[in-house]
Amino acid sequence: MDFGRIGNPSRGQGELSGMKHDRYAIRRSRLVSAVKKAGVDALLVSHPQNVTYLTGFTGDSSHLLVGPGRTLMISDSRFDTQLNEECPDIERAVRTAKIQQIDFLAKVLQEQKLRRIGFEADYLSFATHAELTSKLNGVELAPQTKLVETLRQVKDSNEVEAIRRAVRLAERGLTATLAAVLPEMTERQTAHDLEHTMRRFGALRAAFEPILGVGPHSALPHYRAGEHRLNESPFVLIDWGAVEPTGYHSDLTRVRGDSKIPPKLEKLHRVVMMA
């Protein structure tokens, strides 16, 4: 019975730019060094953002096994086309609908003949770990923390530019929104317009639910935009961000004055600027 397949991906879709895929190969190479230091044979990467960081694949329900001389994407047949487009250079094990995901994952890991496999303890659930352990024979699952996140702390030039794109999308969205906003609009209406405008300019979505706080509500941490109208106070706090097309986020905060700023607020602003 055909439960899945393991093999090299198809390369029949024309010549691909090597620069993009070299970037991911460099990241995986650095992870291999961290894996060796951690004393495991390979790392099972489960968190979707970490899989994307290491491969460029933006799908879900997939795992990546990385170790010395070994890079294997463990996915399913729904993502065949996407895998070919986003990470055509990576060997893959593809599950069919005839086998459950956990059973296929255990089968593939067993076939690798590894003795000690690290897993992302912050992301692999207790239930999944328990079930995998029960299905593996002679394989130790060793918890690891922040092996990929430590690499992600230092941004390469492509990431820096992506973050700048996310900032520009957010700033452009706010500028356009404020140019069209009406004093009688509510916090929630303005937040909805802001997110829609960022999407029109090319953002995937807002980086988080935009925070618009009128007057005293601007002091509330993680305030949810409500029904207060912009003209209820001379100022409004705006905390927002955008997600650019490759998934990087921005996070910005501004205070907008609708009329003359109260002297007390102006004094507080000077104190902050001098700090």
C-alpha positions in Angstrom: 0.0 0.0 0.0 1.3 3.4 -1.0 1.4 5.6 2.1 3.8 8.2 0.7 7.0 8.8 -1.1 10.5 10.0 -0.4 12.7 11.5 -3.1 14.3 14.4 -4.7 11.9 17.2 -5.9 11.1 17.8 -9.5 13.4 20.3 -11.3 11.4 20.5 -14.5 10.0 24.0 -14.1 12.9 25.9 -15.6 16.0 27.5 -14.2 15.7 29.0 -10.7 17.5 31.8 -9.1 20.3 30.3 -7.0 20.7 33.3 -4.8 17.4 32.8 -3.0 18.0 29.2 -2.3 21.6 29.7 -1.3 20.3 32.0 1.4 18.2 29.2 3.0 21.1 26.7 2.5 23.4 29.1 4.5 20.8 29.2 7.3 20.5 25.4 7.4 24.3 25.1 7.5 24.4 27.3 10.6 21.7 25.3 12.2 23.7 22.1 11.5 26.6 23.5 13.6 24.1 24.2 16.4 22.7 20.7 16.1 26.2 19.2 16.5 26.9 21.4 19.6 23.5 20.2 21.1 24.6 16.6 20.9 21.8 15.3 18.7 21.9 13.6 15.3 19.3 16.0 13.8 16.7 18.5 14.7 13.0 18.1 13.9 11.7 21.6 13.2 8.0 21.9 13.7 7.2 25.6 14.1 5.9 26.9 10.8 7.8 30.2 11.0 11.1 28.3 11.6 10.4 25.9 8.7 9.8 29.0 6.5 13.0 30.6 7.7 15.1 27.6 6.8 13.4 26.7 3.5 11.2 29.4 2.1 8.2 27.1 2.3 5.1 29.0 3.5 2.6 26.1 3.9 1.7 24.3 7.1 1.2 20.8 8.5 4.9 20.0 7.7 8.1 19.3 9.5 11.8 19.7 8.6 14.5 17.3 9.6 18.0 19.0 9.6 21.3 17.4 10.5 24.8 16.8 9.2 24.4 15.8 5.5 20.6 15.6 5.9 17.7 18.0 5.0 14.3 16.4 4.7 10.9 18.1 4.4 8.1 15.9 5.7 4.9 17.1 4.2 1.8 15.9 2.4 0.5 15.7 -1.2 -1.6 18.8 -0.9 1.5 20.9 -0.9 3.3 19.3 -3.9 2.9 22.3 -6.2 3.8 24.8 -3.5 6.9 22.7 -2.5 8.1 22.7 -6.1 7.7 26.5 -6.3 9.1 27.5 -2.9 11.8 25.0 -2.1 12.6 22.8 -5.2 16.1 22.0 -4.0 15.0 20.1 -0.8 14.5 16.4 -0.6 11.0 15.6 0.7 8.9 12.8 2.2 5.3 13.3 1.0 2.4 11.7 2.8 -0.8 10.6 1.0 -4.3 10.5 2.5 -3.9 6.8 3.2 -1.9 7.3 6.4 -2.3 9.6 9.3 0.2 12.5 9.8 1.6 11.2 13.1 2.0 7.7 11.7 3.8 9.0 8.6 6.1 11.2 10.7 7.0 8.3 12.9 7.6 6.0 9.9 9.9 8.6 8.2 11.9 9.3 11.3 12.4 5.6 12.0 13.7 5.1 8.5 16.4 7.7 9.0 18.2 5.3 11.4 19.1 8.1 13.8 19.6 7.4 17.5 18.9 10.8 19.0 16.6 13.4 17.4 16.2 16.8 18.8 12.7 18.4 18.8 11.5 22.0 19.3 10.3 21.7 22.9 8.5 25.0 22.7 6.3 24.0 19.8 5.9 20.2 19.7 2.9 19.4 21.8 3.1 17.0 24.8 0.5 14.7 23.1 2.4 14.6 19.8 5.7 13.9 21.7 4.0 11.0 23.6 2.5 9.4 20.5 5.8 9.7 18.6 7.7 8.2 21.4 5.4 5.2 21.6 5.8 4.6 17.8 9.6 4.9 17.6 11.9 2.0 18.3 15.4 2.8 19.5 15.1 6.5 18.8 15.4 9.1 21.6 13.5 12.3 21.3 15.6 15.0 23.0 14.0 18.4 23.8 15.8 21.4 22.4 15.0 25.1 22.8 15.7 28.1 20.6 18.2 26.5 18.3 16.6 28.2 15.3 15.5 31.3 17.2 19.1 32.1 18.2 20.0 32.1 14.5 17.0 34.3 13.7 18.1 37.0 16.2 20.8 38.2 13.7 19.1 39.4 10.5 20.7 39.1 7.1 20.4 41.8 4.5 17.3 40.2 2.9 15.5 40.2 6.2 16.5 43.8 7.0 15.1 44.9 3.6 11.9 42.9 4.2 11.4 44.6 7.6 11.9 48.0 5.9 9.2 47.0 3.4 6.9 46.2 6.2 7.6 49.6 7.8 7.0 51.4 4.6 3.7 49.6 4.0 2.5 50.5 7.5 3.6 54.2 7.2 2.0 54.5 3.8 -1.2 52.9 5.0 -1.4 55.3 8.0 -0.7 58.4 5.9 -3.5 57.5 3.5 -5.9 56.6 6.3 -5.4 59.8 8.2 -5.9 61.8 5.0 -9.4 60.4 4.7 -10.4 60.0 8.3 -13.4 62.0 9.6 -13.6 63.4 13.2 -16.8 61.5 13.9 -15.4 58.1 13.0 -14.9 55.6 15.8 -11.6 54.0 16.9 -12.9 50.7 15.4 -13.9 52.2 12.1 -10.5 53.9 11.7 -8.7 50.7 12.6 -10.6 48.8 10.0 -9.8 51.4 7.4 -6.2 51.3 8.3 -5.9 47.6 7.9 -7.8 47.7 4.6 -5.6 50.4 3.3 -2.4 48.5 4.1 -3.7 45.5 2.3 -4.5 47.7 -0.8 -0.9 48.8 -0.8 0.4 45.2 -0.8 0.5 44.0 2.8 -0.6 40.5 3.5 -2.5 41.7 6.6 -2.0 43.8 9.7 0.9 42.5 11.9 -1.6 42.5 14.8 -5.0 44.1 15.5 -4.4 47.8 15.2 -4.7 49.7 18.5 -6.4 53.1 18.4 -7.0 54.7 21.7 -8.7 58.0 22.1 -7.8 60.2 25.1 -7.4 58.3 28.4 -7.8 54.9 26.6 -4.4 55.5 25.0 -2.8 54.6 28.4 -4.4 51.1 28.4 -1.9 48.3 27.4 -3.1 46.4 24.3 -6.3 48.4 24.2 -8.9 47.1 21.7 -10.3 49.8 19.4 -13.9 50.5 20.4 -16.7 52.9 19.8 -15.1 56.1 21.1 -15.0 58.8 18.4 -11.9 60.5 17.4 -13.3 64.0 18.2 -13.7 63.1 21.9 -10.1 64.0 22.6 -7.4 66.2 21.1 -5.1 63.2 20.6 -5.3 59.5 19.7 -2.6 56.8 20.1 -2.1 54.6 17.1 -0.2 51.3 17.5 -0.1 49.3 14.3 2.1 47.3 11.8 2.0 45.5 8.5 3.1 42.1 7.3 5.0 42.4 4.0 4.7 39.7 1.2 7.4 37.4 2.6 6.0 37.4 6.1 8.1 40.0 8.0 6.3 42.3 10.4 6.6 45.9 11.4 5.4 47.5 14.7 5.0 51.3 15.0 3.5 53.7 17.4 2.4 57.3 16.8 0.3 59.9 18.7 -1.8 62.1 16.4 -3.1 65.4 17.6 -6.4 66.6 16.2 -6.2 70.1 17.6 -4.0 72.2 19.8 -2.0 69.9 22.1 -2.7 70.5 25.8 0.3 72.2 27.6 0.6 69.2 30.0 0.9 66.7 27.2 3.4 69.0 25.4 5.5 69.2 28.6 5.5 65.4 29.0 6.5 65.0 25.4 9.6 67.2 26.0 10.5 65.1 29.0 10.4 61.9 27.0 12.4 63.5 24.1 15.1 64.6 26.6 15.3 61.2 28.3 
